[in-house]
Amino acid sequence: MGNIFSQFFFIPAAPLTEKNCPTQTGRVFLVTGGYAGVGFELCKILYAHNATVWIAGRSESKAQKAISSIRKASPNSNGHLDFLYLDLSDLSTVKPAVHSFTAQQQRLDVLVNNAGVMYPPEGSTDAQGNELQVGTNCLGPYLLYQLLLPLLTKTASSSPTASVRVVWAASVAVHVASPQGIIIDDDGRPTDQGVTSNYGQTKVGNVFLARELAKTTPQTGVVHAAFNPGNLRTELQRHWTGVAPWITDKCLLFPPIHGAYTELWAALAPELTPDKSGAYVYPWGRFGSLPTGVEISLKEKSEAGTGVAIKFVEWCGKQTEAFA
């Protein structure tokens, strides 16, 4: 319970903000969903500090509006802003997006898997027929990472240790909705537990991806982390209805900029060293622990765990291999 409480209340001040962010001149960031909410605020900070920022998403009109706003806020920036068309709910769009990106960029320092969907209407699916939340929140980002891995590895080979990173969006739902982890079938597919629990499972899924993929850090040089951005007032709540969500919104949610601070810390903090690759980050930038059930899922049976995490990651690989 204390771990949940510490993510809601009395959160320490953000150690890394727009006020003390170091210059990012020459560095390239790809932020999914970077034209709204937390992603927008993160892109705004990065561009202000001279980064090249690619905003990936499916709405070019929203992206261009965000780009215009970000440029206007930092007229003296030496950074660059670009839009990359990508629909994480349709795996067939990922490879063309990566081809477009790599044709224009020779490096990628940080991939921020920020975009996601929460509590869509019951029965919603992605273009491939997967439950929409697992498709958008896990499968799309997993495929995007795999296709960008050669460029990330190349960048890491000539960059400071642990500066090339992939960060994965989790949530307090990991502790609140899915403290026992993911319930999978024999193939490793998450079973349908209803819209709310399905969301929690996808956030645990991103914890699994960060931790499992972190095992390759010694070979690739790419460091991973999963993060709970915090309880924020963003477009994610667009499907909420009723009185309880209204109370939550007014009493327990913070402005999106705070979530950007969490992402900024996960992306840049020197504390995230190779030996901490796969770590879990709490708001607004600090290492945190995971529920016991999730930790057991992350261990293989030979380690007195359930082996669920590796089965889930293998399932992600099978579901996306036709699009790689």
C-alpha positions in Angstrom: 0.0 0.0 0.0 2.9 2.4 0.7 4.2 2.0 -2.8 0.8 3.1 -4.1 0.5 6.0 -1.7 4.0 7.3 -2.6 2.9 7.6 -6.3 -0.2 9.6 -5.4 0.7 11.9 -2.5 3.8 13.7 -1.1 5.7 13.2 -4.3 9.2 14.7 -4.1 9.9 17.7 -6.4 11.0 16.8 -9.9 14.8 16.6 -10.0 14.9 17.3 -13.7 12.8 20.0 -15.4 12.9 22.6 -18.1 14.9 24.8 -15.7 17.9 22.5 -15.3 17.7 20.2 -18.4 21.1 20.1 -20.1 21.5 21.0 -23.7 20.5 18.2 -26.1 22.3 19.7 -29.2 23.0 17.0 -31.7 20.8 14.4 -30.0 17.7 12.8 -31.6 14.5 11.8 -29.8 11.4 10.0 -31.2 8.3 10.5 -29.1 5.2 8.6 -29.9 2.0 10.6 -29.2 4.1 13.7 -28.8 1.5 16.2 -30.0 -0.8 15.9 -26.9 -0.6 15.7 -23.1 2.5 14.5 -21.5 4.3 13.8 -24.9 3.7 17.4 -26.0 5.1 18.8 -22.8 8.2 16.5 -23.1 8.8 17.6 -26.8 8.4 21.2 -25.7 11.2 20.8 -23.1 13.5 18.8 -25.4 13.2 21.3 -28.3 13.8 24.2 -26.0 17.1 22.6 -25.2 18.1 22.2 -28.8 17.2 18.6 -29.5 16.0 17.1 -32.8 12.5 15.8 -31.9 10.3 13.6 -34.0 6.7 13.5 -33.1 5.2 10.2 -34.1 1.4 9.7 -34.4 -1.5 9.2 -36.7 -2.8 12.8 -36.9 -0.6 15.1 -39.0 -2.9 18.1 -38.3 -2.5 17.7 -34.5 1.2 17.3 -35.0 1.6 20.4 -37.1 -0.4 22.4 -34.6 1.8 21.1 -31.8 5.0 21.8 -33.8 3.9 25.4 -34.4 3.1 25.9 -30.7 6.5 24.4 -29.6 8.4 26.5 -32.1 6.6 29.7 -31.0 7.4 28.9 -27.3 11.2 28.6 -28.0 12.0 30.9 -30.9 15.8 30.8 -30.2 16.1 27.0 -30.2 18.7 25.4 -32.4 16.7 22.2 -32.4 14.5 20.6 -35.1 10.9 19.3 -35.1 9.5 16.8 -37.5 6.4 14.7 -37.8 6.4 10.9 -38.4 3.2 9.2 -39.4 2.7 6.1 -37.3 -0.5 4.3 -36.1 0.4 2.0 -33.2 -3.1 0.4 -33.5 -2.1 -0.8 -37.0 1.1 -2.9 -37.2 1.2 -2.4 -40.9 2.1 1.3 -40.5 5.2 0.7 -38.3 7.7 -0.6 -40.8 7.0 2.2 -43.4 7.3 4.7 -40.5 10.7 3.3 -39.6 11.9 3.3 -43.2 10.9 7.0 -43.5 12.7 7.8 -40.3 15.9 6.0 -41.0 16.0 7.5 -44.5 16.2 10.9 -42.9 18.1 10.3 -39.6 21.5 8.7 -39.0 21.1 8.4 -35.3 18.5 7.9 -32.6 19.4 8.6 -29.0 16.1 8.1 -27.2 12.9 6.3 -28.1 10.0 7.5 -25.8 7.1 5.0 -26.0 4.7 7.6 -24.6 1.5 7.0 -26.7 -1.2 4.8 -25.4 -4.9 4.2 -25.1 -7.0 3.7 -21.9 -10.5 2.3 -21.4 -11.8 2.4 -24.9 -15.3 1.1 -25.6 -15.8 -2.6 -24.8 -14.8 -4.8 -27.7 -12.5 -2.3 -29.4 -9.7 -3.9 -31.4 -6.7 -2.9 -33.4 -6.3 -3.3 -37.1 -5.0 -6.9 -36.6 -7.9 -7.9 -34.3 -6.1 -7.7 -31.0 -7.7 -6.1 -28.0 -7.1 -2.4 -28.7 -5.2 -1.6 -25.5 -2.7 -4.5 -25.8 -2.2 -3.7 -29.5 -1.6 0.0 -29.1 0.2 0.0 -25.8 2.4 -3.1 -26.2 2.5 -4.7 -29.7 2.9 -1.5 -31.7 5.7 -0.1 -29.4 7.4 -3.5 -29.3 7.5 -3.7 -33.1 8.7 -0.1 -33.4 11.5 -0.8 -31.0 12.6 -4.0 -32.8 12.8 -2.2 -36.1 14.7 0.8 -34.7 17.1 -1.4 -32.7 19.8 -1.4 -35.4 19.9 2.4 -35.4 19.8 2.6 -31.6 22.6 0.1 -31.4 24.7 2.0 -33.9 24.1 5.3 -32.0 25.0 3.6 -28.7 28.3 2.4 -30.2 29.6 6.0 -30.5 27.8 7.6 -27.6 28.4 8.0 -23.8 27.6 4.9 -21.8 23.8 4.5 -21.1 22.9 7.7 -22.9 20.9 5.7 -25.6 17.7 4.6 -24.1 14.2 3.2 -24.7 11.6 4.1 -22.1 8.2 2.4 -21.8 5.0 3.9 -20.4 3.6 2.1 -17.5 1.1 3.5 -14.9 0.0 3.3 -11.3 -2.4 0.8 -12.7 0.5 -1.7 -12.3 0.0 -1.5 -8.6 -3.7 -0.7 -8.5 -5.2 -2.8 -11.2 -2.8 -5.6 -11.9 -0.5 -6.2 -8.9 -0.4 -9.9 -9.8 0.8 -9.2 -13.3 -0.8 -10.5 -16.5 -3.1 -13.5 -16.8 -2.0 -15.2 -20.0 -3.2 -18.2 -22.0 -1.0 -21.1 -23.1 0.4 -19.0 -26.0 1.4 -16.1 -23.8 -1.6 -13.9 -24.9 -3.2 -11.7 -22.2 -6.7 -13.0 -21.4 -9.6 -10.7 -21.6 -10.3 -9.4 -18.0 -12.5 -6.5 -19.0 -11.5 -3.0 -20.2 -10.2 -1.7 -16.9 -8.1 -4.7 -16.0 -6.9 -5.1 -19.6 -5.4 -1.6 -19.4 -3.6 -2.6 -16.2 -2.3 -5.7 -17.9 -0.8 -3.6 -20.8 1.0 -1.4 -18.4 2.5 -4.5 -16.7 3.3 -5.6 -20.3 5.5 -2.6 -20.7 7.2 -3.3 -17.5 7.9 -6.8 -18.8 9.2 -5.5 -22.1 11.6 -3.0 -20.4 12.9 -5.7 -18.0 13.2 -8.5 -20.6 14.8 -6.3 -23.3 17.2 -4.8 -20.7 18.9 -8.2 -20.7 20.4 -7.3 -24.0 21.9 -4.1 -22.7 25.5 -5.5 -22.5 25.3 -6.4 -26.2 23.5 -3.4 -27.6 24.4 -0.6 -25.2 20.8 0.4 -25.2 19.4 1.0 -21.7 15.7 0.5 -20.9 13.3 1.7 -18.2 9.6 1.6 -17.6 7.9 4.5 -15.9 4.7 5.6 -14.2 4.4 9.2 -15.4 2.0 10.0 -12.6 -1.7 10.6 -12.2 -2.3 13.2 -14.9 -5.0 15.2 -16.5 -4.6 14.2 -20.2 -6.6 13.0 -23.3 -6.3 9.4 -21.9 -9.4 10.1 -19.8 -11.5 10.9 -22.9 -13.5 7.6 -22.5 -14.2 8.1 -18.7 -17.8 8.6 -17.6 -19.7 9.0 -14.3 -19.1 10.9 -11.1 -16.1 9.0 -9.7 -13.9 10.0 -12.7 -15.0 13.6 -12.1 -13.9 13.5 -8.5 -10.6 11.8 -9.5 -10.0 14.5 -12.0 -10.5 17.3 -9.6 -8.7 15.9 -6.6 -6.0 13.4 -7.6 -4.7 14.4 -11.1 -1.8 16.7 -11.9 -1.1 18.8 -15.0 0.6 16.9 -17.8 3.9 18.8 -17.4 4.6 16.7 -14.3 4.4 13.5 -16.4 6.9 15.1 -18.8 9.3 15.5 -15.9 9.0 11.8 -15.2 9.8 10.9 -18.8 12.6 13.4 -19.0 14.2 11.8 -16.0 13.9 8.3 -17.4 15.3 9.6 -20.7 18.2 11.6 -19.4 19.1 11.0 -15.7 22.7 9.8 -15.2 21.4 7.6 -12.4 20.1 5.1 -14.9 23.3 3.2 -15.5 23.6 0.0 -17.4 23.3 -2.1 -14.3 19.9 -0.5 -13.6 18.6 -1.1 -17.1 15.0 -2.3 -16.9 14.4 -0.2 -13.8 11.0 1.1 -12.8 10.6 4.9 -12.4 8.1 6.6 -10.1 6.8 10.2 -10.5 8.5 12.7 -11.0 11.8 10.9 -11.5 13.1 8.4 -9.0 13.6 4.6 -8.8 10.6 2.7 -7.5 9.7 -0.9 -6.7 7.1 -3.2 -8.3 4.4 -5.3 -6.7 5.5 -8.7 -5.5 3.2 -10.5 -8.0 4.8 -8.6 -10.9 8.3 -9.4 -9.7 7.4 -13.1 -9.5 6.1 -12.9 -13.0 9.4 -11.5 -14.1 11.3 -14.5 -12.8 11.6 -17.7 -14.6 10.4 -21.0 -13.0 14.0 -21.9 -12.3 14.1 -18.8 -10.1 10.9 -19.6 -8.3 8.9 -17.4 -10.6 6.1 -18.0 -13.0 7.9 -17.2 -16.3 4.9 -15.1 -17.4 7.0 -12.1 -18.5 9.2 -14.0 -21.0 6.1 -15.8 -22.4 4.4 -12.5 -22.9 7.4 -11.0 -24.7 7.7 -14.1 -26.9 4.0 -13.7 -27.7 4.7 -10.1 -28.7 7.4 -11.3 -31.0 5.1 -13.9 -32.7 2.3 -11.4 -33.1 4.5 -8.9 -34.8 7.0 -11.0 -36.8 4.9 -10.8 -40.0 5.2 -7.0 -39.9 9.0 -6.9 -39.2 
